[in-house]
């Protein structure tokens, strides 16, 4: 298998000999020993990346509010819980963040106070692609204007938007609306 990898993956020739040599190796062409780049001048080429629009939509973006409904629009961040490896969940809660189960959303206490929602209240979290009902509000250490929910449960809230250059999905800054009565 290692000989096949050595023949097919550029820079991995040394893996074919690893059983005999017992030596670690660097992937050829990937580690720079000095400030020289593979360009005509040997210098790095930098590109200006425009900053994205960082505003949040209002409640109308999510279809508006019902009479008497309390709401809060936040940027949602997804994360794995303490007791989770990739998508395998070993523990339902996350004691580091004070989240007792996976149907929770971590919100800054000042954000909760500003909109009239209460700690441990059950709310609907609505995203651009779907919603989750009965989510418990957990006050905690997250930046104002942001909230955190667990992956993969929160995936249902998000449109499949990826960066056009890197192909990375936008799961770290997704607008959501918290709805509570």
Backbone as CSV, one residue per row, in Angstrom:
resi,resn,N_x,N_y,N_z,CA_x,CA_y,CA_z,C_x,C_y,C_z
1,UNK,0.827,-1.183,0.000,0.000,0.000,0.000,0.880,1.258,0.000
2,UNK,1.925,1.253,0.842,2.805,2.421,0.905,3.540,2.654,-0.416
3,UNK,3.915,1.589,-1.096,4.581,1.745,-2.396,3.627,2.359,-3.419
4,UNK,2.373,1.982,-3.354,1.375,2.552,-4.255,1.184,4.042,-3.957
5,UNK,1.111,4.396,-2.678,0.999,5.812,-2.292,2.214,6.575,-2.798
6,UNK,3.417,6.011,-2.628,4.655,6.669,-3.057,4.654,6.945,-4.556
7,UNK,4.062,6.063,-5.343,4.039,6.238,-6.803,2.958,7.211,-7.260
8,UNK,1.887,7.348,-6.490,0.750,8.134,-6.978,0.608,9.521,-6.359
9,UNK,1.070,9.719,-5.133,0.884,11.010,-4.462,2.174,11.812,-4.559
10,UNK,2.136,12.972,-5.236,3.345,13.784,-5.371,3.944,14.156,-4.003
11,UNK,5.255,13.968,-3.866,5.951,14.319,-2.637,6.033,13.212,-1.605
12,UNK,5.374,12.071,-1.852,5.325,10.975,-0.874,6.275,9.822,-1.214
13,UNK,7.281,10.045,-2.019,8.192,8.960,-2.408,8.831,8.290,-1.192
14,UNK,9.146,9.044,-0.151,9.831,8.500,1.029,8.978,7.504,1.816
15,UNK,7.689,7.501,1.624,6.840,6.577,2.388,7.068,5.125,1.958
16,UNK,7.553,4.914,0.744,7.804,3.547,0.269,8.897,2.862,1.087
17,UNK,9.814,3.627,1.662,10.950,3.081,2.408,10.789,3.169,3.918
18,UNK,9.666,3.632,4.398,9.520,3.910,5.833,9.628,2.647,6.695
19,UNK,9.171,1.490,6.199,9.303,0.252,6.979,10.766,-0.108,7.201
20,UNK,11.585,0.050,6.189,13.007,-0.291,6.296,13.791,0.803,6.995
21,UNK,13.524,2.062,6.669,14.329,3.161,7.220,13.925,3.537,8.643
22,UNK,12.648,3.338,8.992,12.105,3.709,10.302,12.288,5.202,10.596
23,UNK,12.378,6.013,9.536,12.601,7.446,9.688,11.350,8.220,9.294
24,UNK,11.113,9.285,10.047,10.053,10.202,9.661,10.500,10.943,8.415
25,UNK,9.537,11.476,7.674,9.898,12.226,6.471,8.965,13.411,6.310
26,UNK,9.432,14.374,5.554,8.614,15.520,5.192,8.081,15.295,3.794
27,UNK,6.882,15.747,3.544,6.315,15.644,2.210,7.085,16.627,1.328
28,UNK,7.689,16.126,0.290,8.544,16.938,-0.574,7.787,18.123,-1.165
29,UNK,8.418,19.285,-1.106,7.848,20.488,-1.691,6.814,21.198,-0.845
30,UNK,6.558,20.712,0.365,5.530,21.343,1.199,6.091,22.092,2.398
31,UNK,7.322,21.838,2.767,7.931,22.519,3.908,8.967,23.493,3.365
32,UNK,8.843,24.739,3.732,9.793,25.755,3.293,10.850,25.944,4.366
33,UNK,12.105,25.803,3.985,13.209,25.974,4.925,13.660,27.431,4.985
34,UNK,13.250,28.218,4.036,13.614,29.632,3.995,12.506,30.424,3.339
35,UNK,12.643,31.754,3.342,11.578,32.593,2.773,11.663,32.677,1.254
36,UNK,11.564,31.551,0.579,11.587,31.501,-0.892,10.353,30.720,-1.351
37,UNK,9.671,31.296,-2.323,8.442,30.707,-2.809,8.603,30.281,-4.262
38,UNK,7.746,29.398,-4.715,7.810,28.871,-6.080,7.185,29.853,-7.066
39,UNK,7.760,31.058,-7.117,7.343,32.084,-8.066,8.574,32.523,-8.850
40,UNK,8.371,33.272,-9.917,9.498,33.725,-10.742,10.491,34.561,-9.938
41,UNK,9.989,35.346,-9.001,10.862,36.214,-8.194,11.322,35.554,-6.902
42,UNK,10.702,34.434,-6.543,11.014,33.797,-5.260,10.290,34.433,-4.086
43,UNK,9.490,35.440,-4.376,8.739,36.131,-3.326,7.279,35.694,-3.378
44,UNK,6.624,35.775,-2.246,5.213,35.406,-2.175,4.368,36.382,-2.970
45,UNK,3.277,35.890,-3.525,2.305,36.737,-4.205,1.093,36.857,-3.294
46,UNK,0.773,38.064,-2.911,-0.358,38.314,-2.033,-1.512,38.889,-2.834
47,UNK,-2.694,38.595,-2.418,-3.890,39.112,-3.088,-4.776,39.793,-2.064
48,UNK,-5.408,40.854,-2.469,-6.336,41.566,-1.604,-7.651,40.808,-1.581
49,UNK,-8.144,40.530,-0.404,-9.426,39.859,-0.251,-10.429,40.868,0.286
50,UNK,-11.479,41.146,-0.451,-12.461,42.121,0.037,-13.171,41.588,1.282
51,UNK,-13.440,42.494,2.207,-14.150,42.104,3.416,-15.619,41.842,3.086
52,UNK,-16.206,40.799,3.681,-17.625,40.515,3.411,-18.531,41.496,4.143
53,UNK,-19.760,41.575,3.692,-20.771,42.361,4.383,-21.100,41.635,5.684
54,UNK,-20.950,42.316,6.813,-21.114,41.641,8.097,-22.400,42.028,8.827
55,UNK,-23.299,42.694,8.168,-24.548,43.068,8.814,-25.471,41.870,9.011
56,UNK,-26.398,42.023,9.925,-27.407,40.991,10.166,-28.735,41.425,9.564
57,UNK,-29.510,40.498,9.031,-30.837,40.862,8.523,-31.780,41.150,9.694
58,UNK,-32.927,41.743,9.400,-33.924,41.930,10.453,-34.903,40.750,10.429
59,UNK,-35.853,40.768,11.328,-36.804,39.653,11.463,-37.621,39.432,10.189
60,UNK,-37.828,40.473,9.399,-38.588,40.328,8.148,-37.899,39.373,7.179
61,UNK,-36.588,39.285,7.240,-35.830,38.367,6.385,-36.278,36.915,6.608
62,UNK,-36.746,36.632,7.812,-37.176,35.278,8.183,-38.692,35.128,8.130
63,UNK,-39.395,36.090,7.534,-40.852,35.992,7.408,-41.620,36.848,8.390
64,UNK,-40.934,37.658,9.190,-41.615,38.535,10.135,-41.965,37.839,11.432
65,UNK,-42.646,38.584,12.307,-42.981,38.092,13.643,-44.489,38.046,13.851
66,UNK,-44.920,37.149,14.705,-46.318,37.094,15.124,-46.535,38.131,16.220
67,UNK,-47.782,38.500,16.454,-48.103,39.472,17.503,-47.614,38.973,18.861
68,UNK,-46.916,39.828,19.585,-46.438,39.493,20.922,-45.196,38.611,20.963
69,UNK,-44.665,38.277,19.817,-43.503,37.392,19.761,-42.222,38.174,20.067
70,UNK,-41.407,37.630,20.961,-40.097,38.206,21.240,-39.106,37.590,20.280
71,UNK,-38.111,38.373,19.874,-37.174,37.825,18.902,-35.791,38.410,19.082
72,UNK,-34.844,37.720,18.481,-33.455,38.149,18.505,-32.775,37.554,17.280
73,UNK,-32.135,38.380,16.473,-31.382,37.912,15.315,-29.910,37.865,15.718
74,UNK,-29.290,36.719,15.469,-27.894,36.508,15.867,-27.120,35.823,14.749
75,UNK,-25.802,35.878,14.862,-24.914,35.090,14.010,-24.687,33.751,14.693
76,UNK,-25.035,32.673,14.027,-24.878,31.349,14.612,-23.525,30.751,14.246
77,UNK,-22.880,30.205,15.254,-21.633,29.461,15.107,-21.965,28.012,15.423
78,UNK,-21.457,27.062,14.651,-21.636,25.662,15.011,-20.326,25.111,15.547
79,UNK,-20.432,24.166,16.455,-19.242,23.563,17.057,-19.572,22.143,17.480
80,UNK,-18.537,21.379,17.704,-18.715,20.057,18.302,-18.744,20.236,19.815
81,UNK,-19.459,19.373,20.491,-19.490,19.428,21.942,-18.251,18.745,22.507
82,UNK,-18.060,18.921,23.806,-16.927,18.311,24.491,-16.923,16.792,24.320
83,UNK,-18.092,16.161,24.386,-18.201,14.702,24.294,-18.541,14.228,22.900
84,UNK,-17.900,14.794,21.879,-18.220,14.456,20.500,-16.929,14.342,19.698
85,UNK,-16.859,13.317,18.848,-15.755,13.178,17.912,-16.354,13.105,16.520
86,UNK,-16.055,14.104,15.702,-16.673,14.259,14.387,-18.190,14.264,14.572
87,UNK,-18.941,13.336,13.987,-20.393,13.338,14.177,-20.849,12.335,15.228
88,UNK,-19.916,11.617,15.858,-20.283,10.630,16.880,-20.362,11.334,18.240
89,UNK,-21.541,11.262,18.855,-21.778,11.915,20.136,-21.648,10.883,21.249
90,UNK,-20.713,11.122,22.174,-20.499,10.212,23.297,-21.197,10.682,24.562
91,UNK,-21.381,11.995,24.695,-22.079,12.571,25.844,-23.066,13.601,25.329
92,UNK,-24.261,13.617,25.886,-25.297,14.530,25.422,-25.024,15.985,25.804
93,UNK,-24.412,16.213,26.954,-24.170,17.575,27.417,-22.751,18.022,27.155
94,UNK,-22.498,19.289,27.427,-21.172,19.873,27.304,-20.916,20.688,28.568
95,UNK,-20.253,20.072,29.540,-20.057,20.720,30.834,-19.139,21.927,30.743
96,UNK,-18.232,21.969,29.789,-17.353,23.136,29.636,-18.131,24.395,29.300
97,UNK,-19.171,24.259,28.501,-19.965,25.413,28.094,-21.255,25.558,28.898
98,UNK,-21.523,24.619,29.804,-22.736,24.671,30.612,-23.995,24.335,29.832
99,UNK,-23.852,23.513,28.804,-24.988,23.133,27.970,-25.374,21.695,28.330
100,UNK,-26.509,21.496,29.031,-26.849,20.186,29.584,-27.272,19.120,28.574
101,UNK,-27.646,19.523,27.367,-28.054,18.580,26.322,-27.815,19.238,24.972
102,UNK,-28.119,18.564,23.903,-27.779,19.052,22.564,-28.848,19.953,21.943
103,UNK,-30.025,20.032,22.534,-31.081,20.903,22.023,-31.014,22.246,22.742
104,UNK,-29.839,22.863,22.687,-29.594,24.128,23.367,-28.948,25.109,22.401
105,UNK,-29.006,26.386,22.780,-28.282,27.435,22.060,-27.639,28.329,23.108
106,UNK,-26.349,28.534,22.977,-25.582,29.365,23.905,-25.660,30.811,23.422
107,UNK,-26.143,31.709,24.303,-26.360,33.105,23.946,-25.770,33.984,25.045
108,UNK,-25.224,35.124,24.657,-24.690,36.080,25.625,-25.824,36.578,26.525
109,UNK,-25.632,36.613,27.851,-26.694,37.064,28.766,-27.187,38.480,28.472
110,UNK,-26.307,39.372,28.003,-26.724,40.737,27.681,-27.662,40.749,26.469
111,UNK,-27.443,39.866,25.511,-28.352,39.766,24.364,-29.730,39.304,24.821
112,UNK,-29.747,38.325,25.731,-31.040,37.842,26.243,-31.785,38.965,26.949
113,UNK,-31.101,39.687,27.818,-31.734,40.762,28.573,-32.254,41.862,27.647
114,UNK,-31.522,42.179,26.599,-31.892,43.272,25.692,-33.169,42.990,24.914
115,UNK,-33.492,41.727,24.677,-34.679,41.423,23.871,-35.816,40.837,24.696
116,UNK,-35.611,40.633,25.991,-36.683,40.124,26.843,-36.791,38.617,26.912
117,UNK,-35.898,37.890,26.266,-35.894,36.428,26.398,-35.194,36.062,27.699
118,UNK,-35.494,34.870,28.235,-34.979,34.462,29.543,-34.121,33.201,29.444
119,UNK,-33.194,33.095,30.354,-32.376,31.885,30.451,-33.281,30.673,30.603
120,UNK,-32.996,29.612,29.892,-33.674,28.312,29.922,-35.070,28.322,29.298
121,UNK,-35.462,29.464,28.744,-36.706,29.528,27.987,-36.542,28.663,26.733
122,UNK,-37.623,28.046,26.281,-37.617,27.267,25.045,-38.044,28.178,23.900
123,UNK,-37.281,28.151,22.821,-37.540,29.014,21.677,-37.484,28.210,20.389
124,UNK,-37.912,28.840,19.317,-37.708,28.318,17.973,-36.508,29.049,17.390
125,UNK,-35.584,28.300,16.837,-34.442,28.890,16.148,-34.694,28.693,14.664
126,UNK,-34.850,29.806,13.948,-35.150,29.756,12.523,-33.955,30.243,11.729
127,UNK,-33.553,29.441,10.765,-32.487,29.819,9.844,-33.077,30.066,8.476
128,UNK,-32.220,30.255,7.502,-32.681,30.513,6.144,-33.178,29.245,5.449
129,UNK,-32.839,28.066,5.977,-33.236,26.813,5.330,-34.236,26.001,6.138
130,UNK,-34.355,26.262,7.433,-35.255,25.465,8.265,-35.292,26.013,9.671
131,UNK,-35.951,25.266,10.558,-36.050,25.707,11.943,-36.007,24.530,12.889
132,UNK,-35.651,24.826,14.133,-35.655,23.850,15.218,-36.524,24.409,16.340
133,UNK,-37.456,23.611,16.828,-38.370,24.037,17.894,-37.932,23.463,19.230
134,UNK,-38.312,24.150,20.312,-38.050,23.652,21.661,-36.588,23.713,22.071
135,UNK,-35.839,24.665,21.547,-34.422,24.806,21.868,-34.278,25.638,23.139
136,UNK,-33.482,25.148,24.087,-33.304,25.816,25.375,-32.226,26.897,25.291
137,UNK,-32.567,28.099,25.772,-31.617,29.211,25.810,-30.668,29.042,26.997
138,UNK,-29.385,28.992,26.727,-28.378,28.863,27.765,-27.531,30.135,27.757
139,UNK,-27.561,30.913,28.853,-26.695,32.096,28.894,-25.246,31.651,29.096
140,UNK,-24.333,32.282,28.380,-22.941,31.871,28.532,-21.970,32.795,27.848
141,UNK,-20.732,32.385,27.869,-19.633,33.196,27.360,-19.497,33.037,25.852
142,UNK,-20.283,33.821,25.157,-20.180,33.924,23.711,-20.324,35.417,23.396
143,UNK,-19.669,35.857,22.373,-19.666,37.276,22.017,-21.077,37.790,21.781
144,UNK,-21.340,39.041,22.153,-22.639,39.653,21.871,-22.901,39.617,20.373
145,UNK,-24.127,39.316,20.014,-24.501,39.236,18.609,-24.261,37.870,17.995
146,UNK,-23.689,36.953,18.786,-23.402,35.606,18.295,-24.101,34.580,19.174
147,UNK,-24.218,33.374,18.673,-24.781,32.255,19.424,-24.086,30.987,18.950
148,UNK,-24.149,29.944,19.760,-23.492,28.693,19.414,-24.455,27.528,19.582
149,UNK,-24.488,26.671,18.568,-25.252,25.423,18.637,-24.350,24.296,18.157
150,UNK,-24.769,23.066,18.456,-23.959,21.909,18.100,-24.210,21.448,16.668
151,UNK,-23.128,21.012,16.063,-23.120,20.350,14.760,-23.258,18.860,15.060
152,UNK,-23.998,18.077,14.352,-24.725,18.369,13.118,-26.175,18.794,13.318
153,UNK,-26.653,18.871,14.548,-28.064,19.199,14.770,-28.474,20.506,14.096
154,UNK,-27.602,21.518,14.137,-27.942,22.838,13.604,-27.863,22.916,12.078
155,UNK,-27.383,21.875,11.414,-27.242,21.919,9.954,-28.554,22.202,9.239
156,UNK,-29.669,21.784,9.816,-30.979,21.966,9.183,-31.316,23.454,9.020
157,UNK,-30.666,24.329,9.756,-30.946,25.758,9.709,-30.288,26.459,8.534
158,UNK,-29.283,25.839,7.943,-28.386,26.536,7.025,-28.561,26.161,5.573
159,UNK,-28.488,27.196,4.729,-28.417,26.957,3.288,-27.024,26.430,2.979
160,UNK,-26.897,25.688,1.933,-25.600,25.130,1.539,-24.814,26.174,0.756
161,UNK,-24.260,27.160,1.460,-23.476,28.218,0.832,-22.005,27.929,1.093
162,UNK,-21.221,27.908,0.012,-19.784,27.666,0.146,-19.009,28.811,-0.468
163,UNK,-17.836,29.061,0.090,-16.945,30.070,-0.457,-16.559,29.655,-1.877
164,UNK,-16.657,30.557,-2.853,-16.374,30.166,-4.238,-14.919,29.765,-4.492
165,UNK,-13.976,30.279,-3.715,-12.573,29.947,-3.958,-12.107,28.721,-3.179
166,UNK,-12.470,28.629,-1.906,-11.967,27.521,-1.084,-12.918,26.337,-1.025
167,UNK,-14.202,26.575,-1.317,-15.187,25.512,-1.211,-15.611,25.226,0.224
168,UNK,-15.176,26.061,1.156,-15.498,25.865,2.570,-16.937,26.291,2.841
169,UNK,-17.739,25.438,3.489,-19.118,25.827,3.794,-19.159,26.885,4.898
170,UNK,-20.175,27.729,4.842,-20.324,28.822,5.802,-21.082,28.348,7.035
171,UNK,-20.405,27.634,7.923,-21.035,27.148,9.141,-20.548,27.892,10.377
172,UNK,-19.884,29.019,10.203,-19.376,29.751,11.356,-19.973,31.135,11.498
173,UNK,-20.796,31.546,10.556,-21.426,32.863,10.642,-22.705,32.825,9.818
174,UNK,-23.748,32.281,10.422,-25.002,32.060,9.728,-26.105,32.816,10.479
175,UNK,-26.876,33.681,9.804,-27.918,34.416,10.511,-29.073,33.504,10.924
176,UNK,-29.528,33.681,12.169,-30.688,32.953,12.671,-31.573,33.914,13.461
177,UNK,-32.831,33.542,13.548,-33.816,34.295,14.335,-34.284,33.425,15.480
178,UNK,-34.186,33.924,16.705,-34.744,33.239,17.873,-36.125,33.801,18.095
179,UNK,-37.118,32.906,18.179,-38.508,33.309,18.381,-39.008,32.745,19.711
180,UNK,-39.553,33.611,20.535,-40.117,33.148,21.807,-41.345,33.959,22.170
181,UNK,-42.244,33.343,22.920,-43.453,34.049,23.379,-43.365,34.363,24.843
